Amino acid sequence: MHIHVVAVAGTGMGALAGLLKQLGHRVSGSDVSFDPPMGPALVEWGVECMTGFDPKHLEPAPDLVVIGNVCRSNNPEARAAIDGGMEYTHIAGALQRFALEGTWPLVVAGTHGKTTTTSLCA
């Protein structure tokens, strides 16, 4: 499956791109820049990195577009995916589909005691 990640060079989206590559998908992504540490990591993982946000990055159309939360509604690449009828999702949807499906995640959140609680759960 070809998955394109819009705003791929952030910590969360870059990690998602790496996970998708590990799962055997063809992954491409775009961002305004590919600075360390994530930029070089994406290249090392084999993610096809494209600078800027351009609808041409979606040609030929990928099977799925993951749109980063940092993207505004006027992002030309995100708009092209949405308006062009491509299948798209956000990071949480992609994690649900590719990493959490069939699992029962346990989430520990709060101001205090997360480390202690997590160690007791492990």
Biopython code that builds the backbone (N, CA, C, O; Angstrom):
import numpy as np
from Bio.PDB.StructureBuilder import StructureBuilder

atoms = [
    (1, "MET", "N", (0.848, -1.173, 0.000)),
    (1, "MET", "CA", (0.000, 0.000, 0.000)),
    (1, "MET", "C", (0.894, 1.237, 0.000)),
    (1, "MET", "O", (1.887, 1.283, 0.725)),
    (2, "HIS", "N", (0.550, 2.233, -0.803)),
    (2, "HIS", "CA", (1.288, 3.501, -0.825)),
    (2, "HIS", "C", (0.579, 4.487, 0.092)),
    (2, "HIS", "O", (-0.586, 4.822, -0.120)),
    (3, "ILE", "N", (1.301, 4.948, 1.118)),
    (3, "ILE", "CA", (0.758, 5.894, 2.089)),
    (3, "ILE", "C", (1.578, 7.172, 2.011)),
    (3, "ILE", "O", (2.805, 7.135, 2.105)),
    (4, "HIS", "N", (0.903, 8.298, 1.842)),
    (4, "HIS", "CA", (1.574, 9.600, 1.791)),
    (4, "HIS", "C", (1.235, 10.368, 3.061)),
    (4, "HIS", "O", (0.070, 10.461, 3.446)),
    (5, "VAL", "N", (2.263, 10.919, 3.711)),
    (5, "VAL", "CA", (2.094, 11.633, 4.973)),
    (5, "VAL", "C", (2.365, 13.117, 4.745)),
    (5, "VAL", "O", (3.483, 13.498, 4.399)),
    (6, "VAL", "N", (1.355, 13.949, 4.937)),
    (6, "VAL", "CA", (1.495, 15.395, 4.785)),
    (6, "VAL", "C", (1.964, 15.963, 6.127)),
    (6, "VAL", "O", (1.314, 15.743, 7.149)),
    (7, "ALA", "N", (3.084, 16.692, 6.134)),
    (7, "ALA", "CA", (3.745, 17.209, 7.343)),
    (7, "ALA", "C", (4.445, 16.067, 8.077)),
    (7, "ALA", "O", (4.205, 15.832, 9.262)),
    (8, "VAL", "N", (5.305, 15.372, 7.358)),
    (8, "VAL", "CA", (5.934, 14.145, 7.834)),
    (8, "VAL", "C", (7.135, 14.364, 8.755)),
    (8, "VAL", "O", (7.527, 13.436, 9.463)),
    (9, "ALA", "N", (7.732, 15.556, 8.770)),
    (9, "ALA", "CA", (9.009, 15.727, 9.461)),
    (9, "ALA", "C", (8.898, 16.038, 10.948)),
    (9, "ALA", "O", (9.918, 16.253, 11.602)),
    (10, "GLY", "N", (7.701, 16.066, 11.494)),
    (10, "GLY", "CA", (7.556, 16.249, 12.936)),
    (10, "GLY", "C", (7.830, 14.945, 13.673)),
    (10, "GLY", "O", (7.890, 13.880, 13.059)),
    (11, "THR", "N", (7.992, 15.029, 14.961)),
    (11, "THR", "CA", (8.342, 13.851, 15.761)),
    (11, "THR", "C", (7.300, 12.739, 15.647)),
    (11, "THR", "O", (7.649, 11.588, 15.386)),
    (12, "GLY", "N", (6.038, 13.072, 15.838)),
    (12, "GLY", "CA", (4.990, 12.050, 15.800)),
    (12, "GLY", "C", (4.730, 11.509, 14.414)),
    (12, "GLY", "O", (4.647, 10.296, 14.225)),
    (13, "MET", "N", (4.600, 12.394, 13.443)),
    (13, "MET", "CA", (4.312, 11.965, 12.068)),
    (13, "MET", "C", (5.502, 11.219, 11.476)),
    (13, "MET", "O", (5.322, 10.257, 10.729)),
    (14, "GLY", "N", (6.715, 11.656, 11.803)),
    (14, "GLY", "CA", (7.902, 10.956, 11.317)),
    (14, "GLY", "C", (7.989, 9.549, 11.884)),
    (14, "GLY", "O", (8.313, 8.601, 11.169)),
    (15, "ALA", "N", (7.696, 9.421, 13.175)),
    (15, "ALA", "CA", (7.695, 8.094, 13.795)),
    (15, "ALA", "C", (6.634, 7.203, 13.155)),
    (15, "ALA", "O", (6.870, 6.015, 12.934)),
    (16, "LEU", "N", (5.474, 7.771, 12.859)),
    (16, "LEU", "CA", (4.422, 7.015, 12.169)),
    (16, "LEU", "C", (4.913, 6.544, 10.804)),
    (16, "LEU", "O", (4.694, 5.392, 10.432)),
    (17, "ALA", "N", (5.575, 7.424, 10.058)),
    (17, "ALA", "CA", (6.105, 7.048, 8.740)),
    (17, "ALA", "C", (7.095, 5.896, 8.868)),
    (17, "ALA", "O", (7.079, 4.969, 8.058)),
    (18, "GLY", "N", (7.957, 5.952, 9.885)),
    (18, "GLY", "CA", (8.903, 4.862, 10.118)),
    (18, "GLY", "C", (8.202, 3.555, 10.439)),
    (18, "GLY", "O", (8.600, 2.498, 9.949)),
    (19, "LEU", "N", (7.164, 3.618, 11.256)),
    (19, "LEU", "CA", (6.382, 2.425, 11.592)),
    (19, "LEU", "C", (5.730, 1.836, 10.352)),
    (19, "LEU", "O", (5.740, 0.621, 10.154)),
    (20, "LEU", "N", (5.163, 2.702, 9.516)),
    (20, "LEU", "CA", (4.512, 2.226, 8.294)),
    (20, "LEU", "C", (5.518, 1.559, 7.360)),
    (20, "LEU", "O", (5.200, 0.554, 6.725)),
    (21, "LYS", "N", (6.736, 2.113, 7.272)),
    (21, "LYS", "CA", (7.792, 1.478, 6.463)),
    (21, "LYS", "C", (8.133, 0.108, 7.032)),
    (21, "LYS", "O", (8.294, -0.859, 6.288)),
    (22, "GLN", "N", (8.245, 0.029, 8.363)),
    (22, "GLN", "CA", (8.554, -1.240, 9.024)),
    (22, "GLN", "C", (7.493, -2.291, 8.736)),
    (22, "GLN", "O", (7.790, -3.483, 8.669)),
    (23, "LEU", "N", (6.269, -1.848, 8.568)),
    (23, "LEU", "CA", (5.168, -2.768, 8.274)),
    (23, "LEU", "C", (5.115, -3.163, 6.805)),
    (23, "LEU", "O", (4.260, -3.950, 6.399)),
    (24, "GLY", "N", (6.037, -2.614, 6.002)),
    (24, "GLY", "CA", (6.146, -3.025, 4.605)),
    (24, "GLY", "C", (5.445, -2.141, 3.595)),
    (24, "GLY", "O", (5.335, -2.514, 2.427)),
    (25, "HIS", "N", (4.969, -0.983, 4.012)),
    (25, "HIS", "CA", (4.279, -0.084, 3.091)),
    (25, "HIS", "C", (5.265, 0.812, 2.354)),
    (25, "HIS", "O", (6.364, 1.078, 2.841)),
    (26, "ARG", "N", (4.862, 1.268, 1.185)),
    (26, "ARG", "CA", (5.606, 2.321, 0.490)),
    (26, "ARG", "C", (5.142, 3.630, 1.118)),
    (26, "ARG", "O", (3.947, 3.921, 1.140)),
    (27, "VAL", "N", (6.084, 4.417, 1.626)),
    (27, "VAL", "CA", (5.728, 5.642, 2.333)),
    (27, "VAL", "C", (6.424, 6.830, 1.687)),
    (27, "VAL", "O", (7.637, 6.823, 1.477)),
    (28, "SER", "N", (5.634, 7.846, 1.377)),
    (28, "SER", "CA", (6.171, 9.123, 0.922)),
    (28, "SER", "C", (5.641, 10.186, 1.869)),
    (28, "SER", "O", (4.661, 9.970, 2.581)),
    (29, "GLY", "N", (6.305, 11.340, 1.866)),
    (29, "GLY", "CA", (5.855, 12.397, 2.752)),
    (29, "GLY", "C", (6.384, 13.743, 2.323)),
    (29, "GLY", "O", (7.381, 13.841, 1.607)),
    (30, "SER", "N", (5.705, 14.774, 2.767)),
    (30, "SER", "CA", (6.100, 16.136, 2.428)),
    (30, "SER", "C", (6.145, 16.985, 3.683)),
    (30, "SER", "O", (5.441, 16.727, 4.660)),
    (31, "ASP", "N", (6.995, 18.013, 3.633)),
    (31, "ASP", "CA", (7.067, 18.985, 4.716)),
    (31, "ASP", "C", (7.845, 20.188, 4.220)),
    (31, "ASP", "O", (8.432, 20.156, 3.139)),
    (32, "VAL", "N", (7.847, 21.255, 5.017)),
    (32, "VAL", "CA", (8.549, 22.470, 4.597)),
    (32, "VAL", "C", (10.057, 22.303, 4.662)),
    (32, "VAL", "O", (10.780, 22.928, 3.887)),
    (33, "SER", "N", (10.546, 21.466, 5.580)),
    (33, "SER", "CA", (11.982, 21.185, 5.667)),
    (33, "SER", "C", (12.182, 19.828, 6.332)),
    (33, "SER", "O", (11.277, 19.287, 6.966)),
    (34, "PHE", "N", (13.380, 19.299, 6.173)),
    (34, "PHE", "CA", (13.706, 17.980, 6.718)),
    (34, "PHE", "C", (14.972, 18.087, 7.562)),
    (34, "PHE", "O", (16.006, 17.503, 7.238)),
    (35, "ASP", "N", (14.866, 18.844, 8.648)),
    (35, "ASP", "CA", (15.996, 19.095, 9.537)),
    (35, "ASP", "C", (16.224, 17.917, 10.473)),
    (35, "ASP", "O", (15.317, 17.115, 10.699)),
    (36, "PRO", "N", (17.454, 17.808, 11.027)),
    (36, "PRO", "CA", (17.729, 16.783, 12.031)),
    (36, "PRO", "C", (16.879, 17.032, 13.283)),
    (36, "PRO", "O", (16.551, 18.181, 13.580)),
    (37, "PRO", "N", (16.530, 16.015, 13.993)),
    (37, "PRO", "CA", (16.926, 14.629, 13.786)),
    (37, "PRO", "C", (15.998, 13.852, 12.850)),
    (37, "PRO", "O", (16.389, 12.805, 12.333)),
    (38, "MET", "N", (14.775, 14.344, 12.622)),
    (38, "MET", "CA", (13.803, 13.534, 11.887)),
    (38, "MET", "C", (14.113, 13.430, 10.401)),
    (38, "MET", "O", (13.941, 12.359, 9.820)),
    (39, "GLY", "N", (14.563, 14.503, 9.772)),
    (39, "GLY", "CA", (14.836, 14.475, 8.332)),
    (39, "GLY", "C", (15.786, 13.362, 7.924)),
    (39, "GLY", "O", (15.440, 12.543, 7.071)),
    (40, "PRO", "N", (16.994, 13.311, 8.521)),
    (40, "PRO", "CA", (17.918, 12.229, 8.179)),
    (40, "PRO", "C", (17.372, 10.837, 8.518)),
    (40, "PRO", "O", (17.651, 9.871, 7.808)),
    (41, "ALA", "N", (16.601, 10.736, 9.594)),
    (41, "ALA", "CA", (16.022, 9.437, 9.964)),
    (41, "ALA", "C", (15.040, 8.966, 8.902)),
    (41, "ALA", "O", (15.032, 7.789, 8.542)),
    (42, "LEU", "N", (14.218, 9.870, 8.400)),
    (42, "LEU", "CA", (13.257, 9.500, 7.355)),
    (42, "LEU", "C", (13.965, 8.977, 6.113)),
    (42, "LEU", "O", (13.549, 7.981, 5.522)),
    (43, "VAL", "N", (15.037, 9.655, 5.723)),
    (43, "VAL", "CA", (15.811, 9.219, 4.552)),
    (43, "VAL", "C", (16.410, 7.839, 4.811)),
    (43, "VAL", "O", (16.367, 6.962, 3.948)),
    (44, "GLU", "N", (16.968, 7.653, 6.006)),
    (44, "GLU", "CA", (17.570, 6.361, 6.361)),
    (44, "GLU", "C", (16.539, 5.233, 6.337)),
    (44, "GLU", "O", (16.857, 4.106, 5.958)),
    (45, "TRP", "N", (15.316, 5.535, 6.737)),
    (45, "TRP", "CA", (14.253, 4.524, 6.762)),
    (45, "TRP", "C", (13.672, 4.254, 5.383)),
    (45, "TRP", "O", (12.895, 3.314, 5.214)),
    (46, "GLY", "N", (14.036, 5.059, 4.399)),
    (46, "GLY", "CA", (13.540, 4.844, 3.045)),
    (46, "GLY", "C", (12.246, 5.559, 2.716)),
    (46, "GLY", "O", (11.572, 5.204, 1.749)),
    (47, "VAL", "N", (11.889, 6.560, 3.506)),
    (47, "VAL", "CA", (10.694, 7.358, 3.213)),
    (47, "VAL", "C", (11.036, 8.331, 2.088)),
    (47, "VAL", "O", (12.060, 9.011, 2.150)),
    (48, "GLU", "N", (10.201, 8.402, 1.076)),
    (48, "GLU", "CA", (10.399, 9.333, -0.041)),
    (48, "GLU", "C", (10.011, 10.733, 0.437)),
    (48, "GLU", "O", (8.829, 11.012, 0.641)),
    (49, "CYS", "N", (10.999, 11.614, 0.618)),
    (49, "CYS", "CA", (10.770, 12.944, 1.188)),
    (49, "CYS", "C", (10.657, 14.000, 0.094)),
    (49, "CYS", "O", (11.511, 14.084, -0.788)),
    (50, "MET", "N", (9.601, 14.802, 0.155)),
    (50, "MET", "CA", (9.344, 15.861, -0.826)),
    (50, "MET", "C", (9.208, 17.188, -0.098)),
    (50, "MET", "O", (8.432, 17.307, 0.850)),
    (51, "THR", "N", (9.961, 18.185, -0.544)),
    (51, "THR", "CA", (9.955, 19.487, 0.116)),
    (51, "THR", "C", (8.788, 20.345, -0.368)),
    (51, "THR", "O", (8.521, 20.440, -1.566)),
    (52, "GLY", "N", (8.102, 20.966, 0.585)),
    (52, "GLY", "CA", (6.967, 21.826, 0.282)),
    (52, "GLY", "C", (5.671, 21.039, 0.223)),
    (52, "GLY", "O", (5.660, 19.810, 0.299)),
    (53, "PHE", "N", (4.583, 21.776, 0.086)),
    (53, "PHE", "CA", (3.260, 21.158, -0.014)),
    (53, "PHE", "C", (2.697, 21.456, -1.393)),
    (53, "PHE", "O", (2.318, 22.590, -1.689)),
    (54, "ASP", "N", (2.647, 20.442, -2.226)),
    (54, "ASP", "CA", (2.255, 20.615, -3.623)),
    (54, "ASP", "C", (1.319, 19.474, -4.008)),
    (54, "ASP", "O", (1.646, 18.313, -3.764)),
    (55, "PRO", "N", (0.179, 19.766, -4.596)),
    (55, "PRO", "CA", (-0.734, 18.701, -5.029)),
    (55, "PRO", "C", (-0.073, 17.680, -5.954)),
    (55, "PRO", "O", (-0.521, 16.536, -6.024)),
    (56, "LYS", "N", (0.975, 18.073, -6.658)),
    (56, "LYS", "CA", (1.677, 17.137, -7.547)),
    (56, "LYS", "C", (2.330, 15.998, -6.770)),
    (56, "LYS", "O", (2.622, 14.946, -7.338)),
    (57, "HIS", "N", (2.561, 16.206, -5.465)),
    (57, "HIS", "CA", (3.121, 15.132, -4.638)),
    (57, "HIS", "C", (2.149, 13.961, -4.516)),
    (57, "HIS", "O", (2.533, 12.870, -4.096)),
    (58, "LEU", "N", (0.904, 14.189, -4.882)),
    (58, "LEU", "CA", (-0.123, 13.147, -4.790)),
    (58, "LEU", "C", (-0.378, 12.466, -6.128)),
    (58, "LEU", "O", (-1.410, 11.819, -6.307)),
    (59, "GLU", "N", (0.550, 12.607, -7.063)),
    (59, "GLU", "CA", (0.433, 11.975, -8.385)),
    (59, "GLU", "C", (1.549, 10.952, -8.557)),
    (59, "GLU", "O", (2.721, 11.290, -8.393)),
    (60, "PRO", "N", (1.210, 9.719, -8.882)),
    (60, "PRO", "CA", (-0.142, 9.155, -8.916)),
    (60, "PRO", "C", (-0.721, 9.084, -7.497)),
    (60, "PRO", "O", (0.014, 9.107, -6.510)),
    (61, "ALA", "N", (-2.014, 9.000, -7.421)),
    (61, "ALA", "CA", (-2.707, 9.045, -6.129)),
    (61, "ALA", "C", (-2.272, 7.896, -5.225)),
    (61, "ALA", "O", (-2.279, 6.740, -5.646)),
    (62, "PRO", "N", (-1.892, 8.209, -3.979)),
    (62, "PRO", "CA", (-1.584, 7.144, -3.024)),
    (62, "PRO", "C", (-2.866, 6.438, -2.577)),
    (62, "PRO", "O", (-3.972, 6.928, -2.806)),
    (63, "ASP", "N", (-2.700, 5.293, -1.944)),
    (63, "ASP", "CA", (-3.856, 4.554, -1.431)),
    (63, "ASP", "C", (-4.466, 5.234, -0.205)),
    (63, "ASP", "O", (-5.665, 5.118, 0.049)),
    (64, "LEU", "N", (-3.624, 5.945, 0.554)),
    (64, "LEU", "CA", (-4.072, 6.622, 1.770)),
    (64, "LEU", "C", (-3.203, 7.850, 1.987)),
    (64, "LEU", "O", (-1.995, 7.811, 1.756)),
    (65, "VAL", "N", (-3.820, 8.941, 2.433)),
    (65, "VAL", "CA", (-3.096, 10.157, 2.797)),
    (65, "VAL", "C", (-3.322, 10.398, 4.286)),
    (65, "VAL", "O", (-4.461, 10.439, 4.749)),
    (66, "VAL", "N", (-2.230, 10.556, 5.031)),
    (66, "VAL", "CA", (-2.318, 10.904, 6.449)),
    (66, "VAL", "C", (-1.988, 12.388, 6.553)),
    (66, "VAL", "O", (-0.887, 12.810, 6.200)),
    (67, "ILE", "N", (-2.933, 13.172, 7.034)),
    (67, "ILE", "CA", (-2.772, 14.626, 7.100)),
    (67, "ILE", "C", (-2.431, 15.027, 8.529)),
    (67, "ILE", "O", (-3.185, 14.742, 9.461)),
    (68, "GLY", "N", (-1.293, 15.688, 8.694)),
    (68, "GLY", "CA", (-0.840, 16.112, 10.015)),
    (68, "GLY", "C", (-1.724, 17.188, 10.618)),
    (68, "GLY", "O", (-2.296, 18.010, 9.902)),
    (69, "ASN", "N", (-1.833, 17.177, 11.938)),
    (69, "ASN", "CA", (-2.651, 18.158, 12.647)),
    (69, "ASN", "C", (-2.140, 19.578, 12.459)),
    (69, "ASN", "O", (-2.897, 20.534, 12.627)),
    (70, "VAL", "N", (-0.865, 19.729, 12.114)),
    (70, "VAL", "CA", (-0.275, 21.049, 11.912)),
    (70, "VAL", "C", (-0.792, 21.711, 10.634)),
    (70, "VAL", "O", (-0.664, 22.925, 10.475)),
    (71, "CYS", "N", (-1.366, 20.939, 9.737)),
    (71, "CYS", "CA", (-1.838, 21.467, 8.450)),
    (71, "CYS", "C", (-3.103, 22.296, 8.639)),
    (71, "CYS", "O", (-4.056, 21.866, 9.289)),
    (72, "ARG", "N", (-3.090, 23.478, 8.066)),
    (72, "ARG", "CA", (-4.277, 24.333, 8.097)),
    (72, "ARG", "C", (-5.224, 23.915, 6.973)),
    (72, "ARG", "O", (-4.850, 23.146, 6.087)),
    (73, "SER", "N", (-6.416, 24.416, 7.019)),
    (73, "SER", "CA", (-7.427, 24.029, 6.033)),
    (73, "SER", "C", (-7.082, 24.480, 4.618)),
    (73, "SER", "O", (-7.646, 23.960, 3.655)),
    (74, "ASN", "N", (-6.167, 25.437, 4.475)),
    (74, "ASN", "CA", (-5.783, 25.906, 3.141)),
    (74, "ASN", "C", (-4.486, 25.269, 2.639)),
    (74, "ASN", "O", (-3.933, 25.721, 1.636)),
    (75, "ASN", "N", (-3.992, 24.229, 3.316)),
    (75, "ASN", "CA", (-2.792, 23.533, 2.851)),
    (75, "ASN", "C", (-3.105, 22.927, 1.480)),
    (75, "ASN", "O", (-4.029, 22.121, 1.366)),
    (76, "PRO", "N", (-2.350, 23.300, 0.436)),
    (76, "PRO", "CA", (-2.714, 22.863, -0.918)),
    (76, "PRO", "C", (-2.674, 21.346, -1.112)),
    (76, "PRO", "O", (-3.466, 20.794, -1.877)),
    (77, "GLU", "N", (-1.766, 20.684, -0.430)),
    (77, "GLU", "CA", (-1.660, 19.227, -0.579)),
    (77, "GLU", "C", (-2.810, 18.523, 0.144)),
    (77, "GLU", "O", (-3.422, 17.604, -0.400)),
    (78, "ALA", "N", (-3.093, 18.954, 1.354)),
    (78, "ALA", "CA", (-4.210, 18.382, 2.103)),
    (78, "ALA", "C", (-5.529, 18.658, 1.381)),
    (78, "ALA", "O", (-6.381, 17.775, 1.282)),
    (79, "ARG", "N", (-5.694, 19.877, 0.881)),
    (79, "ARG", "CA", (-6.908, 20.239, 0.141)),
    (79, "ARG", "C", (-7.080, 19.349, -1.082)),
    (79, "ARG", "O", (-8.185, 18.886, -1.367)),
    (80, "ALA", "N", (-5.980, 19.108, -1.812)),
    (80, "ALA", "CA", (-6.053, 18.272, -3.014)),
    (80, "ALA", "C", (-6.494, 16.854, -2.664)),
    (80, "ALA", "O", (-7.267, 16.242, -3.402)),
    (81, "ALA", "N", (-6.006, 16.332, -1.542)),
    (81, "ALA", "CA", (-6.399, 14.986, -1.123)),
    (81, "ALA", "C", (-7.881, 14.934, -0.761)),
    (81, "ALA", "O", (-8.602, 14.027, -1.177)),
    (82, "ILE", "N", (-8.321, 15.912, 0.012)),
    (82, "ILE", "CA", (-9.718, 15.936, 0.458)),
    (82, "ILE", "C", (-10.659, 16.204, -0.716)),
    (82, "ILE", "O", (-11.617, 15.464, -0.936)),
    (83, "ASP", "N", (-10.374, 17.268, -1.464)),
    (83, "ASP", "CA", (-11.246, 17.652, -2.576)),
    (83, "ASP", "C", (-11.201, 16.651, -3.726)),
    (83, "ASP", "O", (-12.151, 16.541, -4.502)),
    (84, "GLY", "N", (-10.083, 15.918, -3.832)),
    (84, "GLY", "CA", (-9.935, 14.946, -4.903)),
    (84, "GLY", "C", (-10.546, 13.595, -4.590)),
    (84, "GLY", "O", (-10.464, 12.670, -5.398)),
    (85, "GLY", "N", (-11.164, 13.473, -3.413)),
    (85, "GLY", "CA", (-11.836, 12.230, -3.053)),
    (85, "GLY", "C", (-10.909, 11.099, -2.650)),
    (85, "GLY", "O", (-11.312, 9.936, -2.650)),
    (86, "MET", "N", (-9.660, 11.431, -2.304)),
    (86, "MET", "CA", (-8.721, 10.390, -1.877)),
    (86, "MET", "C", (-9.065, 9.948, -0.460)),
    (86, "MET", "O", (-9.612, 10.719, 0.328)),
    (87, "GLU", "N", (-8.739, 8.703, -0.150)),
    (87, "GLU", "CA", (-8.924, 8.236, 1.223)),
    (87, "GLU", "C", (-7.895, 8.947, 2.087)),
    (87, "GLU", "O", (-6.708, 8.964, 1.761)),
    (88, "TYR", "N", (-8.351, 9.539, 3.198)),
    (88, "TYR", "CA", (-7.421, 10.249, 4.072)),
    (88, "TYR", "C", (-7.809, 10.032, 5.529)),
    (88, "TYR", "O", (-8.937, 9.655, 5.846)),
    (89, "THR", "N", (-6.835, 10.282, 6.407)),
    (89, "THR", "CA", (-7.049, 10.147, 7.841)),
    (89, "THR", "C", (-6.063, 11.057, 8.558)),
    (89, "THR", "O", (-5.303, 11.792, 7.926)),
    (90, "HIS", "N", (-6.086, 10.999, 9.888)),
    (90, "HIS", "CA", (-5.147, 11.747, 10.716)),
    (90, "HIS", "C", (-4.276, 10.741, 11.461)),
    (90, "HIS", "O", (-4.453, 9.533, 11.303)),
    (91, "ILE", "N", (-3.340, 11.228, 12.271)),
    (91, "ILE", "CA", (-2.385, 10.333, 12.929)),
    (91, "ILE", "C", (-3.097, 9.310, 13.818)),
    (91, "ILE", "O", (-2.725, 8.136, 13.827)),
    (92, "ALA", "N", (-4.114, 9.742, 14.561)),
    (92, "ALA", "CA", (-4.811, 8.803, 15.444)),
    (92, "ALA", "C", (-5.509, 7.708, 14.643)),
    (92, "ALA", "O", (-5.490, 6.541, 15.035)),
    (93, "GLY", "N", (-6.122, 8.079, 13.528)),
    (93, "GLY", "CA", (-6.774, 7.088, 12.674)),
    (93, "GLY", "C", (-5.788, 6.102, 12.078)),
    (93, "GLY", "O", (-6.075, 4.910, 11.974)),
    (94, "ALA", "N", (-4.621, 6.605, 11.686)),
    (94, "ALA", "CA", (-3.592, 5.727, 11.119)),
    (94, "ALA", "C", (-3.050, 4.776, 12.180)),
    (94, "ALA", "O", (-2.842, 3.595, 11.905)),
    (95, "LEU", "N", (-2.822, 5.279, 13.383)),
    (95, "LEU", "CA", (-2.344, 4.405, 14.460)),
    (95, "LEU", "C", (-3.379, 3.337, 14.786)),
    (95, "LEU", "O", (-3.027, 2.177, 15.002)),
    (96, "GLN", "N", (-4.646, 3.718, 14.823)),
    (96, "GLN", "CA", (-5.710, 2.741, 15.079)),
    (96, "GLN", "C", (-5.703, 1.652, 14.012)),
    (96, "GLN", "O", (-5.787, 0.464, 14.326)),
    (97, "ARG", "N", (-5.605, 2.055, 12.777)),
    (97, "ARG", "CA", (-5.694, 1.114, 11.657)),
    (97, "ARG", "C", (-4.471, 0.211, 11.543)),
    (97, "ARG", "O", (-4.609, -0.983, 11.280)),
    (98, "PHE", "N", (-3.281, 0.764, 11.737)),
    (98, "PHE", "CA", (-2.066, 0.008, 11.448)),
    (98, "PHE", "C", (-1.332, -0.512, 12.680)),
    (98, "PHE", "O", (-0.516, -1.425, 12.559)),
    (99, "ALA", "N", (-1.597, 0.042, 13.858)),
    (99, "ALA", "CA", (-0.842, -0.391, 15.033)),
    (99, "ALA", "C", (-1.718, -0.947, 16.152)),
    (99, "ALA", "O", (-1.285, -1.837, 16.884)),
    (100, "LEU", "N", (-2.921, -0.447, 16.297)),
    (100, "LEU", "CA", (-3.737, -0.824, 17.452)),
    (100, "LEU", "C", (-4.864, -1.796, 17.150)),
    (100, "LEU", "O", (-5.471, -2.345, 18.070)),
    (101, "GLU", "N", (-5.152, -2.014, 15.877)),
    (101, "GLU", "CA", (-6.250, -2.910, 15.498)),
    (101, "GLU", "C", (-6.059, -4.282, 16.145)),
    (101, "GLU", "O", (-4.993, -4.889, 16.037)),
    (102, "GLY", "N", (-7.096, -4.756, 16.811)),
    (102, "GLY", "CA", (-7.036, -6.073, 17.437)),
    (102, "GLY", "C", (-6.348, -6.080, 18.788)),
    (102, "GLY", "O", (-6.114, -7.149, 19.351)),
    (103, "THR", "N", (-6.017, -4.912, 19.322)),
    (103, "THR", "CA", (-5.368, -4.843, 20.630)),
    (103, "THR", "C", (-6.295, -4.150, 21.621)),
    (103, "THR", "O", (-7.316, -3.572, 21.247)),
    (104, "TRP", "N", (-5.921, -4.220, 22.869)),
    (104, "TRP", "CA", (-6.635, -3.529, 23.932)),
    (104, "TRP", "C", (-5.646, -2.573, 24.597)),
    (104, "TRP", "O", (-5.023, -2.929, 25.597)),
    (105, "PRO", "N", (-5.497, -1.373, 24.058)),
    (105, "PRO", "CA", (-4.513, -0.454, 24.621)),
    (105, "PRO", "C", (-4.887, -0.001, 26.034)),
    (105, "PRO", "O", (-6.058, 0.201, 26.356)),
    (106, "LEU", "N", (-3.872, 0.147, 26.848)),
    (106, "LEU", "CA", (-4.035, 0.682, 28.191)),
    (106, "LEU", "C", (-3.311, 2.021, 28.217)),
    (106, "LEU", "O", (-2.108, 2.080, 27.965)),
    (107, "VAL", "N", (-4.022, 3.075, 28.514)),
    (107, "VAL", "CA", (-3.452, 4.417, 28.507)),
    (107, "VAL", "C", (-3.390, 4.927, 29.934)),
    (107, "VAL", "O", (-4.378, 4.886, 30.667)),
    (108, "VAL", "N", (-2.214, 5.410, 30.321)),
    (108, "VAL", "CA", (-2.027, 6.006, 31.638)),
    (108, "VAL", "C", (-1.803, 7.494, 31.430)),
    (108, "VAL", "O", (-0.864, 7.893, 30.740)),
    (109, "ALA", "N", (-2.655, 8.313, 32.020)),
    (109, "ALA", "CA", (-2.556, 9.764, 31.837)),
    (109, "ALA", "C", (-2.766, 10.465, 33.172)),
    (109, "ALA", "O", (-3.250, 9.873, 34.138)),
    (110, "GLY", "N", (-2.396, 11.717, 33.202)),
    (110, "GLY", "CA", (-2.613, 12.505, 34.405)),
    (110, "GLY", "C", (-1.411, 13.359, 34.737)),
    (110, "GLY", "O", (-0.402, 13.342, 34.031)),
    (111, "THR", "N", (-1.529, 14.105, 35.819)),
    (111, "THR", "CA", (-0.466, 15.023, 36.220)),
    (111, "THR", "C", (0.629, 14.308, 36.989)),
    (111, "THR", "O", (1.811, 14.536, 36.729)),
    (112, "HIS", "N", (0.267, 13.450, 37.926)),
    (112, "HIS", "CA", (1.249, 12.782, 38.784)),
    (112, "HIS", "C", (1.046, 11.271, 38.752)),
    (112, "HIS", "O", (-0.075, 10.794, 38.575)),
    (113, "GLY", "N", (2.131, 10.524, 38.923)),
    (113, "GLY", "CA", (2.055, 9.084, 39.119)),
    (113, "GLY", "C", (2.029, 8.219, 37.880)),
    (113, "GLY", "O", (1.797, 7.014, 37.974)),
    (114, "LYS", "N", (2.264, 8.812, 36.712)),
    (114, "LYS", "CA", (2.207, 8.013, 35.471)),
    (114, "LYS", "C", (3.300, 6.950, 35.431)),
    (114, "LYS", "O", (3.037, 5.808, 35.054)),
    (115, "THR", "N", (4.508, 7.308, 35.810)),
    (115, "THR", "CA", (5.620, 6.350, 35.765)),
    (115, "THR", "C", (5.383, 5.219, 36.755)),
    (115, "THR", "O", (5.574, 4.050, 36.419)),
    (116, "THR", "N", (4.974, 5.552, 37.957)),
    (116, "THR", "CA", (4.709, 4.534, 38.973)),
    (116, "THR", "C", (3.578, 3.611, 38.533)),
    (116, "THR", "O", (3.695, 2.389, 38.626)),
    (117, "THR", "N", (2.497, 4.192, 38.059)),
    (117, "THR", "CA", (1.353, 3.392, 37.611)),
    (117, "THR", "C", (1.735, 2.498, 36.441)),
    (117, "THR", "O", (1.352, 1.328, 36.402)),
    (118, "THR", "N", (2.485, 3.038, 35.490)),
    (118, "THR", "CA", (2.912, 2.246, 34.333)),
    (118, "THR", "C", (3.790, 1.085, 34.772)),
    (118, "THR", "O", (3.647, -0.024, 34.256)),
    (119, "SER", "N", (4.700, 1.320, 35.718)),
    (119, "SER", "CA", (5.577, 0.238, 36.183)),
    (119, "SER", "C", (4.771, -0.848, 36.886)),
    (119, "SER", "O", (5.130, -2.022, 36.804)),
    (120, "LEU", "N", (3.704, -0.489, 37.568)),
    (120, "LEU", "CA", (2.855, -1.483, 38.220)),
    (120, "LEU", "C", (2.048, -2.290, 37.205)),
    (120, "LEU", "O", (1.722, -3.452, 37.447)),
    (121, "CYS", "N", (1.728, -1.673, 36.072)),
    (121, "CYS", "CA", (0.956, -2.358, 35.026)),
    (121, "CYS", "C", (1.812, -3.308, 34.200)),
    (121, "CYS", "O", (1.293, -4.265, 33.626)),
    (122, "ALA", "N", (3.101, -3.061, 34.134)),
    (122, "ALA", "CA", (3.994, -3.825, 33.239)),
    (122, "ALA", "C", (4.180, -5.249, 33.677)),
    (122, "ALA", "O", (4.899, -6.006, 33.026)),
]
sb = StructureBuilder()
sb.init_structure("model")
sb.init_model(0)
sb.init_chain("A")
sb.init_seg("    ")
for serial, (resi, resn, name, xyz) in enumerate(atoms, 1):
    if name == "N":
        sb.init_residue(resn, " ", resi, " ")
    sb.init_atom(name, np.array(xyz, "f"), 0.0, 1.0, " ", f" {name:<3s}", serial, name[0])
structure = sb.get_structure()
